[in-house]
Amino acid sequence: MREAVSAKAAWRTKAVSASRRRPFPKLSVSRLMVFAAGLIVLFLIVCALAPQWIAPYSPTDMQADRILHPPGAAYLFGTDYFGRDVFSVVVYGTRESLFIGFASVVVGGLAGSLIGALAGYFGKWTDGILMRIIDVFMTIPGVLLALAVASVLGPGLWNLILAVALASIPNYARIMRGQILSVKNRPFVTASRSIGASELPIFFRHVLPNSLSPLLVMACIGVGTSILTGSGLSFLGLGVIKEIPDWGALLSQGRGYLTVAWWICTFPGLAITLFVLAVNVIGDELRDALDPRKRRA
């Protein structure tokens, strides 16, 4: 009895000493990357919601005596050919760029998920017709499809969002259809049918909630892809025509000065790169967190 008590006390002492040696959870490279990505996304969201808190100058403030100043203490990102502070213009352009990314994901994700859900759940001729239409759209590369739609609709914010959203619909539809097909015949769905539940309550209570995890991951990564596509269209002159341009339009405006004022193109490009990289890192972490196999491991 005494030996058991002493062994138990020794185990407690060892556990307490181990906890004292490592008071904080071990930080891994992946956690640090996710933390940094979250800070980048949070900072850019603040820039979009309240740019006046971040930007030191007005984006429309033009001064003839400060045209094409290189980056320095006075102007962090330098000035452009109008004498505007590039950092302030990039900060104010965040709102349009993020709005294009998030709005196109919402529109494209909802439309694609609806098509995929109808095709996967009802099957038969509904599945055949809807998926053949999706197959036709998938034969066209997404960037070319967005470019064609934007060319037909013309420049404008909502036209750009619609063009990017239409290009993303096939991917969401395919993912949603596959998830619905894998969930609708599981035992808990069959049990609901066996007790007399109708199809709509089964779909909204059981099938749909268990099919959303891959879509959330895809939507998170899709924000970065949508911003890339929208910036490319803006670069070609099919984006937002406003006094305060988005990041893609800033790239287009500065390409003629690349050899004499590299900073006009470089910093909007870095903003696009950092945001896309950050949302991809967060999307990968979200995918791992929602994967039941990794949770069990």
ABEGO torsion letter per residue (X at the ends): XAAAAAAAAAAAAAAAAAAAABABBBBBAAAAAAAAAAAAAAAAAAAAABAAAABABBAABBBAAABGBBBBAABAAEBBAAGBBAAAAAAAAAAAAAAAAAAAAAAAAAAAAAAAAAAAAAEEAAAAAAAAAAAAAAABBAAAAAAAAAAAAEBEAAAAAAAAAAAAAAAAAAAAAAAAAAAAABAAAAAAAAAGBBAAAAAAAAAAAAAAAAAAAAAAAAAAAAAAAAAAAAAAGABBBBABBBAAAAAAAAAAAAAABAAAAAAAAAAAAAAAAAAAAAAAAAAAAABAAAAAX
